Amino acid sequence: MYKNIEKVLIANRGVPAVRIMHTCRDRKIKTVAVYSTPDRLAQHVVMADTAYHIGSALPSESYLNFDNIISAALQAKADAVHPGWGFLSENDRFADRVIDAGLVWIGPPPEAIRAMGDKIQAKKIAVRCNVPVIPGISNVTTEAEIRKWMEEDAVDFPIMIKASASGGGKGMLKAENNAQIPAALAQVRSEAAKFFGDDTVLVEKYIERGRHIEVQIIADFHGQVTHLCERECTIQRRNQKIIEEAPSPSLDEELRRELCSAAVRLMQEIGYVSAGTVEFLFDSSKRKFYFLEVNTRLQVEHGITELITGLDIVGIMIDVAAGKPLPFKQSDIRPNRWALEVRLNAEDPRTFNPSFGVISRLYSPQGPAVRISPGLYEGADIPPYYDSLIMLIMATGADREDAIRVMDRAISKDLRIEGVKTLAPLLLSIIRHPKFIAGEFSTRFIEEHLDELVSKFIEKDSEDEMLKVARYVAEISALGTPKWI
């Protein structure tokens, strides 16, 4: 007997909320939006069938407020709650509260979220499943413990100091020498307590020239765990991804099978259900991969997996939450395209500082082989309280070269945003860089090439088009009307 899901509350805002609403519209499922005071005119509010105000600007009083969100779901007579990504998407206590309120939780069981939310516990499970892990030490409280581990295990610098509950690029710092350890350890413990409420720390060997590769998993309540192949997420700034692609250009078929099998094995061990992602760090010099973490939620970059497989991952999550079995087997998954995604954030492309304000002009890329996942509209305000993601731009092609060519056109020719600064110039510089085109990069790509990338920026402003018009008028004045008019 399947659960009835006819109305879904999306406990999120912006791009993730809009993305989930698109699938709900396809399936004739009504949607309920929640919004903070500054988001009262946001795109996800306009799109939803109904919307409820849940608090002031501070996330703790709105998008992180359990009581207000669940109250809105009950008042709206929603059947289920989808958390999207970010905010409460990996909060096991919120998942428990949703289920206790008699609502369907569209996501993995709270037990799975708990098991994978602690990186120390997650590494132990990976070891139990014979999945390779990065050499490291857990439950670190002092500098002396780090130095002792490095000496006994002959570990060289650099090392990575991480919060056990870290995520989203927060709560992790690299130490290059002994002098950097005290400050890095103190900062990570402070950030861990501030952002995650848990100052437990682990330390790992930093893999030089590492590449970030993740495997998309989807599983049902009937014991079927399937992978939808991998994504390459190596291009990052401040430990946060900005360009992703599927499949990975780093892997051959043998490594691909080994990596995906390891991911499935791990998720089977914890009885995983719904969509989730197993992340690995790939040492390209040694051709070895190591387990990093499991993201127990829908990933920002899930869209490129949808493009190469033809599946709707959000739709499958809804069906799984309703108790339905997966409509396919592993042998049915046969990707036949290449896809790229860039994250267009409202940030200064030189400094990565947030750029808040009103979007005075917005023209989204269109045309063949382009998919846009928007979160804002022209005239909308980007408030300083939340993530600065404006939209996701995805491009597909028969192969990697084709997909890069489509993405180049989407960013350089079709995209126009005014009123705020965006990462567009940086993204364009990256996909045009010879080493990116050749597939030769690591997680330090932006750090190592930033000056060169910035030097290639092509500046555009509203005067560009006025100059074109003025030049055209001058030509007509001097040469007369062209014959083709």
N, C-alpha and C positions, 0 to 999 in steps of 0.2 A: 504494500500500500504506500503510494507516494504522498509526500507532503504537498499541501496546496500553497503555491506561491503566486499570488496575483498582484501584490503590492510590496515594493521593496523600499526601505529607507536607506539612503546612502549616507553613512556617517563620515562625510568628507566634504571637500570643496574643490573648486578649480578643475584642473585637467582630469584627475581620477574620477571625480563625481560625474563630469560630463561624459567620460568614456563609458562608464557603467550605464548611464542613462541611455546611450545609443543602443546598446544591446537590449535593454529593457523595452525600448520602443519597438525594436524589431519583433520582440516576442509578445507585444501587446500587454506588457506588465506595467502597471502604474508605478510612478516613482514619487518618493517623498524626499525633499531636500531639507537640510538643516543649515542655518546660517547665523553668523555673528553680526553685530551691528554694522560694521563697515562693509559686510558682504551682502547687504539687503538688496542690491541691484546686480549682483554677480550673475555670470552666465548660467551656473548650475541652478540658481534660484529661478531664473526665467524659464529654463527648460523643464523643470519638474512639474508634475501635475499638482502637487501641493508643497508648501514650504512652511517651516516652523522656525521662529527665532529662538535661539538656544543660549544667548548670552552676549556679553560684551566682546571687545576685540581680543583680549588676552585668550590664548588657546586653552589655558587652564579653566577658564570660565565659559568656554563654548565648545570647541571641537574636541576637547579632552574631558569634558564634563559627562561622566557616565549617566548621572541621574537625568539631566536635561535631555540627552539624546534618547534614552530609553522611554522617557515620558512622552517625547514627541512621537516615537514609533507607536506607542500604545494609543495615544490620542488620535493618531492618523489611521488607526486600525491596520497597520502594516503587518504583513505576514513574516517578513524577514528583514535582516540588516546586513548590508554589504559594507565593509570598512574601507574598501579601496586600498591605497598604499599610503604609508605615513600615518601620522596621528595615532589612532588606536588599533591599527591593522594587525599588530603583533603583540597586543596586550591580552594576555590570557585571562586576567581578571575581568576585563570588559566582555570577552567572549562568554565567560561564565555567567555574567549578569544578563546578557542577552538571552541565553538559553534558559536561565532561571525565570525570566519574564515571560516565557512561553513563546518566544520568537525563534525563528530559524536563523542560525548563524551561517552566513555564506563564507566559509573559510575552514581551515583545518581545526580539528578538535583542540580544545584548550590544553589537553595533556601534551599534544605534539608541540604546541607553541612554547609551553614551559620547558620541555625537554631540549629544544633547540635554542631557546632564548639565552641560555647560559653557555658561553663559548667553551668553558672548561668542561662542562658536562657533555657538550656536543662532540668535543674532541675524543672523549672517552668512548662514546658510542661509535664514532668513526673507526677508532682502533679496534673495537670489538667486531666491526664488520669488515676488517681487513682493508680499510680505505686509508691510503697514506696521509699522514699529517705532518705539518711543519715542526721540526725540533723546537721544543720550548719548555717553559716552566710555569706552573700555575700558582695561584694564591700568593702572589708576590706582595710583600709589604715593605721591604727594605732594599737599599742599594746593595748591601752585602750579599743578599740572596742572589741577585742578578750576577754579580761578579763571581761568586762561587760556582754558579751554574756554567757560566762561560768558560771558566778555567777547567772545571772537571770534564765538560763535554767538548772542549777545544772549539768553542764557538767564536768566530771572529765578528767584528763590527762590519756593517751596521746591524742593529737589532730593532725590533718593533715592539713598543710597549702599548698594550691594548687594555681597554676596559672589558671585563668579561661579558658585559651586557651591551657592548658598543654596537653601533649601527649608523648608517647614513653618513659615514665618513667622520663622525664625531668620536671622541674618546680614544684616539690612537695617535702616537707620535713615534717618529724614527729617531734613534740615538746613534750618532756616528762615532762617538768616542766616550771615554770614561767621564769626561767633564760634563757631558750633556745628560748623563743618567739622572742625577738628582732632580733637576728642573723638569725633565720629561716625565719622570715618575710622579712627581707632585702634581703636575698639570693634568695628567691622565686621571689620577685618582680624584682630583677636584671635578673634572668634567664628568667623570663616571657618576659621582654622587649627585651632581647638578642635573644631568640629562636623564639618567637612568635609575637614580635612587639606590645605587649599589656601587661601592668603590672597590670591588674585587678586581684585581689586575692579573693579567698573564703577560709573559714576555716570550717572543718568538724570534728565531733567526730571520733576518730580513733577506728575502730572495732578490738578489740583484738581477736586473733585466727581466723581472717577472712579468707574466701576462695573466690577465684576469679572465677566466673562462667559467661560464655557469651553465648548468643543465636544467632545462624546464621540465618539471614533473607535474603530472596530473594523475590523481588516484581517486577511487570511489570507495564506498562503504562495503563493497562486495569483494575486497581483497585484490583488485586489479591496480597495479602501479605501472604507469607507462611514462616513458620519457618522450619529449617532443624535440629532441636533439639539443644542440648547444648554441650559446651566444658568446661572442667575444666582446668584453666590456673593458678593454685595457686602457683606452684613452680617458684619462681622469684628470681633474684638477682638485687639489685639496682632498684627495681620497674619495671624490665623488665623480661618478661617471658622467660624461657629456656626449660621447659617441659610442654606439653599440652596433654590432652587425651579426647576422646569422646567415650561414654557418660561420665558424671560426676559420680564418685563413692560416691559423697556427698548426692545425692538426691534420694528420693523415688518417686514413680510414681505420687503421688498427688502433691508434691512440683514441680516436673518436669512440669506437666501440668500447674500449676499456674505461674511458671516462664516464660515458653514459651508463654503463653497467654498474660502476661503483656508485653512482648517484641513485640508481634504482635500488640497489642493495641496501643503502643507508636508509632510504625512505620506507622500505619494507620493514626494516628492523624496528622502526618507531611506530608502525601502523599508521602511516600518514594518509590523510584524506584531503581532497581538494587540490588547488594549484599551489605549487611551491617551487623554490629554486635552490639547487645545491651549488654552492660557489667553490671554485678551485683556483689556486694560484699555480700557474704553469711555468716551470723553469725551462725556457726554450733552449738554453745552452746544454742542459743535461737531458732534455726530452722527458722530464718527470713532472707529474702533477701532485699537488698536495691539497687536502681538504681545508677550506677556510671556514665556512659557516653555511647554515640553511636559512633562507628567508622564507618564513612561514606566512606568505601572503602573495598577492598579485604583484608582479614586478612592473616598474615603470616601462621597461623595455619589452614587455610581453607582445606588443604589437608586431615586432619583426618576426617573431616565431609564428604568429597568426598568418603573416603574409607568405611565409615559405611553406606552411603546412595546409593553409586553407581552412583552419579551424578558428572558432570563436572561443577563446579561453574563458572569458567572462560568462558566456552562455553555458559552457560546460560546468563551471563552478556552480551556477544556479541549479542545473540539473542534478549534479552530485549532491548538493545540499538538500534537494527534494527527495533524495534516496534512489535516484535512477543510476543504473550501471553505465560505465563508459560505453559509447556507441562504436568503439573501434578497439582493435588489438594492436600490439606493438608492430606487427608486420604490416599494418595498414599505413603506418606513418612513413611517408616517402617525400621529403622536401624536394622541390624541383626548381627553386629560385634562390636568388641572393637578395638580402634586404639590409639596408642601413637605417639607423635612426640617430637624429641629433636632438639634444635637449636645448630648446631656445629659452634661456633664462634672461630675465631683466637684470643684467649685470654689466658693469664696465668690462669690456673684453681685455683690457690691459691689466687691471688690478683685481678683477672679480668682486669688486664691491657692489652691493645691491644698488639698483637704480629704480627708485619708486616714483610714482606719479601717474598721470593720466595718459592713456594711449590715444594720441590725437589722430593717428592714422594707422590703419592695419589692413594690409592686403596679404592674404595667405597664398602660398604656392598652390598651383593647380596643375592640371594636365595629366597625361598618361603616366602610370606607374608611381604616382605620388599619393601618400595618405597623410592626412593631418589629424592630430588629436588635440583639439583646442581647449583652452580654459578661460579665455577672455574674448571680448569683442571690442570693436572700435569705440572709443569713448569711455571705456571701463577704467577704473582706478586700480592701480597695483598698490595695496596697502603695505606698510612696513612690518606687519605682524606675522606674515606667513611665508612659505616658500615662494620664490620669485619665478617659477616656471610659467611661461606664457603659452607654449604649445610644444608638441612633439612633431617633428617632421620626419616622415619615413619615405624611403625610395626603394624601389625594387628593380631588378634586372635579371636577365638570363644568367649572368655571371657577375662577379665582383666589379669588374671594369665597367660593365653596363650600369650597375647600381650606383657607382660613384659618379658616373656621368649624369645620371638623372638627378642625384642630390646636388651636384654643382649647379645645374640649371634651376633647381628649386630655390636654392639660397641666393644665387647671384643675379638671377633674372626675374624671378617671380615674387620674392619676399620683399615687403615694404613695411617697416614699423617706424613710427615717429612718436616723439613725446618722452620716450625712455631709451636708455642705452641697452643693447642686447649683445649676446655672445656671437651674433651672426658673423662679424668679420673674422673672429678667431676660428669658428667652425669651418668657414670657407678656406682659410689659410691651411688648416689641418688636412682637409680632404684633398687639397691640391699639392700637398707636400710630397716630394718624390719618395720619401721613406714610408709614408702612410700608404701611398699607392702601391708600393712594392711589398707591403705587409711587414715591414721591418720596424717594430716599435715595442715599447714596454710601458709600464705604468708611469715611468719618468719622462715620457715623450714630451709633454708640455713643458715640464720643468727644464728639460735640456735644450729645447728649441724655442722657448718663449720669445726671445729677442728677434730671432729670425722670423717667427710667425707674425709678430706685431709689425715688423717692417714690411710685410706683404699686404697689410690691411688696405682695402679699397674703400675710401671714405665716400659716403653718399649723404646728401641732404636734399631738402626740398628745392634748392636752387638748381640742382641738376636738370630737372625737367623744364624749369623756366629758361635755362640756357639753351636747351634743345629747341624750344619753341622760338626763342629770339633768333637763334641761328637759322632756323627754317624760314622765318619771316624775312631775314636779311637776304637769304639766297633768292627768294622769290622777287624781292625788290630789285636786286641787282641783275638777275638772269631772266626774270619773267616767269610765268606760270609753267611748270613742267608739262610735257606733252601728255603724260599719263592721266592728268586730272581732267 
